[in-house]
Amino acid sequence: MWTKLPILPYFRLVGPYLNRHKSRFALLTLLLAVNIAIQLTIPWLLMKYFDSLNSPKPEETFIFLFILLGVCYQLLSLASDYVGEHVGWSAANKLRSRLMRHCLGQDIAFFHQYGPGELLDRVDGAVNGLAEFFYKFVVRFTNNLVLLVVTLIVLYNVHWVAGTVMTLFVAGAALMYYLLRDYALPHWVRVGETSSAFFGFIGEQLTNTEDTRSSGASGYVMRKLKAHLNQWLPVHMEAGRAFTVMWMSSMLLLALSTILTFGVSSWLWHAGAAGPGTVYMIMMYTVMLVGPIDTIRLELGALQRASANIERIRQLFEVRPKVGDPAGEGDTLREGALSVEFSGVTFGYTPGEPVLQGIGFKLEAGETLGIVGRTGSGKTSIARLLLRLYDPQSGTVSLGGTDISRVKLSALRERVGIVTQDVQIFKGTVRDNLTFFNSDIPDEKIVSLLTDLSLDSWFGSLPQGLDTQLEAGGGGLSAGEAQLLAFARVFLKDPGLIILDEASSRLDPATEEKLDLAVRKLLRGRTAILIAHRLSTLRHVDRILVMDSGRIAENGLQGALLEDPDSRYSRLLRQSLRSRTV
């Protein structure tokens, strides 16, 4: 069970990455072993010194060795902490990369279930917790466990009574901690859940700052924030109270160990079985027994939090995408323009609520198709199916005569490009934003494409050309410039199918006119699907598809539909012209 003891689940999760640091593990083991030997030697030196006080000339060499070993102990502790932290963080970073790749490989439904803030909290916060768990608990736990066992052996060598009493004490302490091991875990799990919900809310609000301000919803956001904080505080207080119970139990053990130490030492003293040095050594070794137990008490919160963090990470790893690669190598899409075919496709985001109902159409390679219809009619859903962001409940979607469910996702999305009205600009150079960090694309090709898209004057104004830094979210770019950059991204891929989903909605009429000429030039010889509300953007497409409530209401050549005054497309066009005239 994950909730019982997190050490084994931890090593199952992080173990493959820790194996890469075997040399550092060996060094860490050596440092800890020497440190333990020093800790055991110091009480023996002090015993020898105290016993020598009865002689005419006390052995001051023991004091010198005591100081020397004390300095060595501090230096070795510093070195072991450094090596332990380095190994822990290196392994955690590898785990973070794997978890990030796993999340990026999920389908869209996954990102609807887990918001950006919640994913950030799990990928960063939970993994950081495991790194701290390694160097704060695993390393110290191992060190103190060995120290505890060796100390008991030494106490048996001093006197069997001291060894027996302290063994019973340690066994009782271990039993108590075992019984209380899961006491605080449910509280820390709730702490993690409320933290994820809180950071998810924060991430959502930061993303929608402009909409929040423009709609005057700041008051609503602040009320929601207060509600999250009011939920967060009692959960943290409950976790704190649960941890206090563990702390009080540890303090009780500390008091009991002190009583036992004085009792055993007093008995040995009066029985003549121990001198001053031996009594002092027993007390020192007892303190060394309490030290590991106290460390466990201090790190028990880390133990509980590690269980919660492992559970939260495990939950992400257990999620499997509903849309995945086919078995084996998969089929390949042919080069050049790709034909598009939908055959009896039914699809819905929610079971029992179809968005597309039995639609079928075919677009030949090199043709352009305009899709129109009211909001919610299923236009964008067609684009999402072509990218395999979702799979249909029935029917097939084919490109170039190949069922796209038999094509690897990376190969499919390399051959299909899409431009939407929602443009994402990343923090990086202009080159990075256009090529998605693909260094194989030459600068000459980028500059030529920017010229074709009428961005040459904008490009000439950049202080460092393609090396100019852009801010995340497109700071410093107009909406039109950001949209044109999105066009450039797609055409740099040289895809076999291009989808423009309301792609010119953020452009002013003058820029849209320039872009229209450039796009017509760039679309020659390519298959393209244009989804639009403004029918004026479709005047150069070959075919028209009219959607209505998830069904195809009309499908045909644009010229033929325009010539038929009773066609839906003709009526929509007349309505559009009348509204523009008004």
C-alpha positions in Angstrom: 0.0 0.0 0.0 1.2 3.5 -0.8 -0.1 4.9 2.5 1.7 2.4 4.7 5.4 3.3 4.4 6.6 5.6 1.6 10.2 4.4 1.4 9.6 1.4 -0.9 7.2 3.3 -3.2 9.7 6.2 -3.2 12.5 3.9 -4.5 10.2 2.3 -7.0 9.4 5.8 -8.3 12.9 7.4 -8.1 15.1 4.3 -7.9 15.9 4.1 -11.7 17.3 7.7 -11.5 19.3 7.0 -8.3 21.0 4.1 -9.9 22.8 6.5 -12.2 24.6 8.0 -9.2 26.3 4.8 -7.9 29.7 6.4 -7.4 28.1 9.2 -5.4 26.2 6.7 -3.4 29.4 4.9 -2.6 31.0 8.2 -1.5 27.9 9.0 0.6 28.1 5.6 2.2 31.8 6.1 3.1 31.2 9.6 4.5 28.3 8.3 6.7 30.3 5.3 7.9 33.3 7.5 8.9 30.9 9.9 10.6 29.3 7.1 12.6 32.7 5.8 13.7 33.6 9.3 14.9 30.4 9.7 16.8 31.0 6.4 18.6 34.6 7.2 19.3 34.0 10.6 21.0 32.3 9.2 24.1 35.0 6.5 24.5 37.7 9.2 24.4 35.9 11.2 27.1 35.5 8.1 29.2 39.2 7.5 29.0 39.9 11.1 29.9 37.6 11.1 33.0 39.1 7.8 34.2 42.6 9.3 33.8 41.7 12.2 36.2 42.3 9.9 39.1 46.0 9.5 38.0 48.7 12.0 38.9 49.0 13.0 35.3 45.7 13.1 33.3 46.0 12.1 29.6 45.5 15.5 27.8 45.9 13.7 24.5 42.3 12.5 24.7 41.1 16.2 24.8 43.2 17.0 21.7 41.7 13.9 19.9 38.2 14.9 21.0 38.6 18.4 19.5 40.1 17.0 16.3 37.3 14.4 15.8 34.7 17.1 16.6 36.0 19.2 13.8 36.2 16.2 11.4 32.6 15.3 12.3 31.3 18.7 11.3 33.2 18.8 8.0 32.1 15.2 7.1 28.5 16.1 8.0 28.7 19.1 5.7 30.1 16.9 2.9 27.5 14.2 3.4 24.7 16.7 3.3 26.0 18.2 0.1 26.4 14.8 -1.7 23.0 13.7 -0.4 21.3 16.8 -1.6 23.0 16.6 -5.0 21.9 13.0 -5.5 18.4 13.7 -4.3 17.8 16.7 -6.5 19.4 15.1 -9.6 17.1 12.1 -9.3 14.1 14.4 -8.6 14.9 16.5 -11.7 15.0 13.3 -13.9 11.6 12.3 -12.4 10.3 15.8 -13.1 11.3 15.6 -16.7 9.7 12.2 -17.1 6.5 13.4 -15.4 6.5 16.5 -17.7 6.8 14.3 -20.8 4.0 12.1 -19.5 1.7 15.1 -19.1 2.6 16.5 -22.5 1.8 13.2 -24.0 -1.8 13.3 -22.7 -4.9 14.2 -24.7 -6.9 17.4 -24.3 -9.3 15.8 -21.9 -6.5 15.4 -19.4 -5.8 19.2 -19.4 -9.5 19.8 -18.9 -9.4 17.6 -15.8 -6.1 19.1 -14.4 -5.7 22.9 -14.6 -2.3 24.6 -15.2 -1.9 25.6 -11.5 -2.7 22.1 -10.3 -0.2 20.5 -12.7 2.5 23.0 -11.7 1.9 22.2 -8.1 2.3 18.4 -8.8 5.1 18.5 -11.3 7.1 21.0 -9.3 5.9 21.1 -5.7 5.3 17.4 -5.2 8.6 16.4 -6.9 10.5 19.0 -4.9 9.0 17.3 -1.8 10.5 14.0 -2.9 13.9 15.6 -3.3 13.8 16.9 0.2 12.5 13.5 1.4 15.6 11.9 0.0 18.3 14.0 1.6 16.3 15.0 4.7 14.8 11.7 5.6 16.2 8.7 3.6 19.9 9.7 4.1 19.4 10.7 7.7 17.2 7.8 8.5 19.8 5.3 7.2 22.6 7.1 9.0 20.7 7.2 12.3 19.4 3.6 12.0 23.0 2.3 11.7 24.1 4.6 14.5 21.2 3.3 16.7 22.1 -0.4 16.1 25.8 0.1 16.6 25.2 2.2 19.8 23.1 -0.6 21.3 25.9 -3.1 20.5 28.4 -0.8 22.3 26.0 -0.5 25.3 25.8 -4.3 25.6 29.6 -4.3 25.6 29.6 -1.7 28.4 27.1 -3.7 30.5 24.4 -6.1 29.6 21.9 -4.3 31.8 22.4 -1.0 30.0 22.1 -2.7 26.7 18.9 -4.5 27.6 17.1 -1.5 29.1 18.0 0.7 26.1 17.0 -2.0 23.6 13.5 -2.3 25.3 13.3 1.5 25.2 14.1 1.6 21.4 11.7 -1.2 20.7 8.9 0.6 22.5 9.7 3.8 20.6 9.6 2.0 17.3 6.3 0.3 18.1 4.8 3.7 19.0 5.9 5.3 15.8 4.7 2.3 13.8 1.2 2.6 15.3 1.1 6.3 14.6 2.7 6.1 11.2 -0.5 7.0 9.3 -2.0 9.3 11.8 -1.2 12.5 10.0 -1.3 11.2 6.4 -5.0 12.0 5.6 -4.4 15.5 6.8 -1.4 16.0 4.5 -3.2 14.5 1.6 -6.0 17.1 2.1 -3.3 19.8 2.3 -2.0 18.7 -1.1 -5.5 18.7 -2.6 -6.3 22.2 -1.3 -2.9 23.5 -2.5 -3.6 22.1 -6.0 -7.0 23.7 -6.1 -5.7 27.0 -4.8 -2.8 27.1 -7.3 -5.2 26.0 -10.1 -7.4 28.9 -9.3 -4.5 31.4 -9.2 -3.2 30.1 -12.6 -6.6 30.4 -14.1 -7.1 34.0 -12.9 -3.6 35.1 -14.0 -4.4 33.7 -17.5 -7.7 35.6 -17.6 -6.6 38.9 -16.1 -7.7 41.0 -19.1 -11.2 39.5 -19.2 -11.6 39.8 -15.5 -10.7 43.5 -15.4 -12.7 44.4 -18.6 -15.8 42.7 -17.3 -15.5 44.2 -13.8 -15.3 40.8 -12.2 -12.4 41.6 -9.8 -14.8 41.5 -6.8 -16.0 38.0 -7.7 -12.4 36.8 -8.1 -11.4 38.2 -4.7 -14.4 36.5 -3.1 -13.4 33.2 -4.7 -9.8 33.8 -3.5 -11.1 34.3 0.1 -13.1 31.1 -0.1 -10.1 29.2 -1.2 -8.0 30.7 1.7 -10.8 30.0 4.2 -10.7 26.3 3.0 -6.9 26.2 3.1 -6.4 27.5 6.6 -8.4 24.9 8.6 -6.9 22.0 6.6 -3.3 23.2 7.4 -4.3 23.7 11.1 -5.6 20.1 11.2 -2.4 18.8 9.7 -0.4 20.9 12.3 -2.4 19.5 15.2 -1.8 16.0 13.9 1.9 16.6 13.8 1.8 18.1 17.3 0.5 14.7 18.6 3.7 13.1 17.1 5.9 15.8 18.7 4.3 15.3 22.1 4.9 11.6 21.8 8.5 12.2 21.0 8.9 14.5 24.0 7.5 11.8 26.2 10.1 9.3 24.9 12.9 11.8 25.5 11.8 12.2 29.2 11.5 8.5 29.6 15.0 7.9 28.2 16.5 10.4 30.6 14.8 8.7 33.6 16.1 5.3 32.4 19.6 6.6 31.9 19.9 8.0 35.4 18.3 4.9 36.8 20.7 2.4 35.1 23.7 4.6 35.8 22.8 5.0 39.4 22.4 1.2 39.8 25.7 0.4 38.1 27.5 3.1 40.2 26.2 1.7 43.5 26.9 -1.9 42.4 30.5 -0.9 41.7 30.1 -2.0 38.1 30.9 1.4 36.6 33.2 4.3 37.4 32.7 8.0 36.5 34.0 7.6 32.9 31.7 4.6 32.3 28.7 6.4 33.7 29.4 9.4 31.5 29.8 7.1 28.5 26.5 5.4 29.1 24.8 8.8 29.3 26.5 10.0 26.1 25.5 6.8 24.2 21.9 7.2 25.5 21.8 10.7 24.1 23.1 9.2 20.9 20.1 6.8 20.9 17.6 9.6 21.5 19.2 11.6 18.6 18.0 9.1 15.9 14.6 8.9 17.5 14.3 12.7 17.7 15.4 12.9 14.0 12.6 10.5 13.1 10.2 12.7 15.0 11.5 15.8 13.2 11.2 14.2 9.8 8.0 12.3 10.4 6.2 15.2 8.8 8.4 14.7 5.7 7.5 11.0 5.8 3.8 11.8 5.8 4.2 14.5 3.2 6.2 12.1 1.0 3.4 9.6 1.1 1.0 12.3 -0.1 3.4 13.6 -2.8 4.0 10.0 -4.0 0.3 9.4 -4.2 -0.3 12.6 -6.2 2.5 11.8 -8.6 1.3 8.3 -9.0 -2.1 9.5 -9.9 -0.7 11.4 -12.8 1.4 8.5 -14.0 -1.6 6.2 -13.9 -3.5 8.4 -16.3 -3.4 7.0 -19.8 -4.3 9.0 -22.9 -7.5 8.0 -24.6 -5.9 9.1 -27.9 -2.6 7.3 -28.4 -0.2 5.9 -31.0 -1.0 2.7 -32.8 0.8 -0.5 -32.1 4.1 -1.0 -34.0 5.5 1.5 -36.4 2.2 2.7 -37.7 1.2 3.8 -41.2 2.9 6.8 -42.9 1.2 9.7 -44.7 2.4 10.4 -48.2 4.3 13.5 -49.2 2.6 16.5 -50.7 -1.0 17.7 -50.4 -3.3 15.3 -48.5 -6.9 14.4 -49.3 -9.4 14.5 -46.5 -12.3 12.1 -45.9 -14.8 11.8 -43.1 -16.9 8.6 -43.3 -19.9 8.2 -40.9 -18.2 10.2 -38.1 -20.1 10.7 -34.9 -18.4 12.5 -32.0 -19.2 14.1 -28.7 -17.2 15.5 -25.8 -19.7 14.0 -23.3 -21.2 10.6 -23.7 -24.7 10.8 -25.1 -24.3 14.3 -26.3 -23.0 14.1 -29.9 -21.5 17.3 -31.4 -21.1 15.7 -34.8 -23.7 13.2 -36.1 -22.8 10.8 -38.9 -21.0 13.3 -41.0 -19.2 12.3 -44.2 -17.4 14.4 -46.9 -14.4 14.2 -49.1 -11.8 16.9 -50.0 -9.4 16.0 -52.8 -5.7 16.7 -52.4 -4.9 20.4 -53.3 -8.5 21.6 -52.8 -9.6 24.2 -50.3 -12.7 23.9 -48.2 -14.6 26.6 -46.3 -16.7 25.5 -43.4 -19.4 27.8 -42.1 -22.2 27.4 -39.6 -23.5 28.9 -36.4 -21.6 28.7 -33.1 -21.8 25.2 -31.7 -22.5 23.6 -35.1 -19.4 21.4 -34.9 -16.9 23.4 -37.1 -14.0 23.4 -34.7 -14.7 19.8 -33.7 -13.9 18.8 -37.3 -10.5 20.5 -37.0 -9.8 18.8 -33.6 -10.6 15.4 -35.1 -8.2 16.0 -38.0 -5.4 16.6 -35.4 -6.5 13.6 -33.3 -6.9 15.7 -30.3 -10.0 13.5 -29.9 -11.1 10.3 -31.5 -14.7 9.9 -32.9 -17.0 7.5 -31.2 -17.8 5.9 -34.6 -16.7 6.4 -38.2 -13.2 7.1 -39.6 -11.2 10.1 -40.5 -8.7 9.6 -43.3 -5.8 11.7 -44.7 -4.3 10.8 -48.1 -6.4 7.6 -48.0 -4.9 6.5 -44.6 -7.0 6.2 -41.4 -5.3 8.6 -39.1 -5.9 6.3 -36.1 -3.2 4.1 -37.7 -0.6 7.0 -37.9 1.7 8.0 -35.0 0.6 11.3 -33.4 4.0 12.9 -34.0 3.9 12.0 -37.7 0.3 13.1 -38.1 0.8 16.5 -36.5 4.0 17.1 -38.5 1.8 16.9 -41.7 -1.2 18.9 -40.4 -0.8 22.5 -39.5 -3.4 24.7 -37.7 -3.8 28.4 -37.1 -6.4 29.5 -34.6 -7.5 32.9 -33.2 -5.9 32.1 -29.9 -2.1 32.5 -30.5 0.5 31.4 -28.0 3.7 33.3 -27.9 6.6 31.8 -25.9 9.3 33.5 -24.0 12.2 33.3 -26.4 13.6 34.7 -29.6 11.6 35.3 -32.8 13.4 32.4 -34.3 12.5 30.1 -31.5 8.8 31.1 -31.7 8.7 30.5 -35.4 10.6 27.2 -35.5 9.5 25.8 -32.1 13.2 25.5 -31.3 14.0 23.5 -34.4 17.6 24.5 -35.3 17.4 22.7 -38.7 15.3 25.4 -40.3 17.7 28.0 -42.0 17.3 31.7 -41.3 16.9 32.4 -45.1 13.8 30.3 -45.3 12.3 32.2 -42.2 13.1 35.6 -43.6 11.7 34.7 -47.1 8.4 33.5 -45.5 8.1 36.6 -43.4 8.4 38.7 -46.6 5.7 36.6 -48.3 3.4 37.3 -45.3 4.0 41.1 -45.5 6.0 41.0 -42.3 9.2 42.3 -43.8 8.7 45.9 -42.5 8.0 44.6 -39.0 11.0 42.3 -39.2 13.2 45.2 -40.3 12.1 47.1 -37.2 13.4 44.4 -34.8 16.5 45.5 -33.1 18.2 42.1 -33.2 16.4 40.5 -36.1 15.5 36.8 -35.5 17.4 37.0 -32.2 15.0 39.6 -30.7 13.5 38.4 -27.5 9.7 38.1 -27.3 7.8 38.0 -24.0 5.5 35.2 -23.0 1.9 35.9 -24.1 3.0 38.2 -26.9 3.9 41.3 -24.9 5.1 44.0 -27.3 3.3 42.5 -30.3 0.0 43.7 -31.7 -2.8 41.1 -32.1 -2.3 41.2 -35.9 1.5 40.6 -35.7 1.0 37.7 -33.3 -1.5 36.2 -35.7 0.8 36.6 -38.7 3.6 34.9 -36.7 1.2 32.0 -36.2 0.7 31.8 -40.0 4.5 31.7 -40.5 4.9 28.9 -38.0 2.5 26.7 -39.9 3.9 27.3 -43.3 7.5 26.7 -42.1 6.4 23.1 -41.4 5.3 22.7 -45.0 2.3 20.5 -44.0 0.1 18.5 -46.4 -3.0 19.9 -44.8 -3.5 23.4 -43.4 -6.5 24.3 -41.1 -7.3 28.0 -40.5 -9.8 28.2 -37.7 -11.0 31.9 -37.5 -7.4 32.6 -38.2 -7.9 36.2 -39.4 -10.4 37.2 -36.7 -7.9 39.4 -34.9 -6.7 41.3 -38.0 -7.8 44.7 -39.2 -9.3 44.9 -42.7 -6.1 46.3 -44.3 -3.8 43.6 -42.7 -6.4 41.0 -43.6 -6.3 42.0 -47.2 -2.5 41.8 -47.3 -2.6 38.4 -45.6 -5.3 37.1 -48.0 -3.0 37.7 -50.9 -0.1 36.0 -49.1 -2.2 33.0 -48.0 -3.5 32.4 -51.5 0.0 32.3 -52.7 1.2 29.9 -50.0 -1.8 27.6 -50.3 -1.2 26.8 -53.9 -0.7 23.0 -54.2 -1.8 22.4 -50.6 -5.0 21.1 -49.1 -6.6 23.6 -46.8 -9.7 23.9 -44.6 -10.9 27.4 -43.6 -13.3 27.7 -40.7 -14.9 31.2 -40.6 -17.7 33.3 -39.4 -17.0 36.1 -41.9 -17.9 34.7 -45.2 -15.7 37.3 -47.0 -12.7 35.2 -46.0 -13.9 32.3 -48.0 -14.3 33.9 -51.4 -11.3 32.0 -52.9 -12.0 28.5 -51.6 -13.0 25.7 -53.9 -15.7 24.0 -51.9 -18.2 25.0 -49.1 -19.5 22.9 -46.2 -22.4 24.3 -44.2 -22.8 22.8 -40.7 -26.0 22.9 -38.7 -26.4 21.3 -35.3 -23.6 18.7 -35.9 -24.9 17.7 -39.3 -23.9 18.6 -42.8 -26.6 20.9 -44.1 -24.9 21.6 -47.5 -21.8 20.5 -49.3 -20.7 21.5 -52.8 -18.5 23.6 -55.1 -18.6 27.3 -54.1 -19.4 28.4 -57.6 -22.4 26.1 -57.9 -23.8 27.1 -54.5 -23.4 30.8 -55.4 -25.4 30.2 -58.6 -28.2 28.6 -56.7 -30.2 31.4 -55.0 -32.0 28.8 -52.8 -28.8 27.3 -51.4 -28.1 27.8 -47.7 -24.7 29.3 -48.6 -26.3 31.9 -50.9 -28.7 32.9 -48.2 -26.0 33.2 -45.6 -23.9 35.3 -48.0 -26.9 37.6 -48.7 -27.5 38.0 -44.9 -23.9 38.8 -44.4 -23.9 41.5 -47.1 -27.1 43.1 -45.7 -25.6 43.2 -42.1 -22.4 44.8 -43.4 -24.5 47.4 -45.4 -26.5 48.2 -42.3 
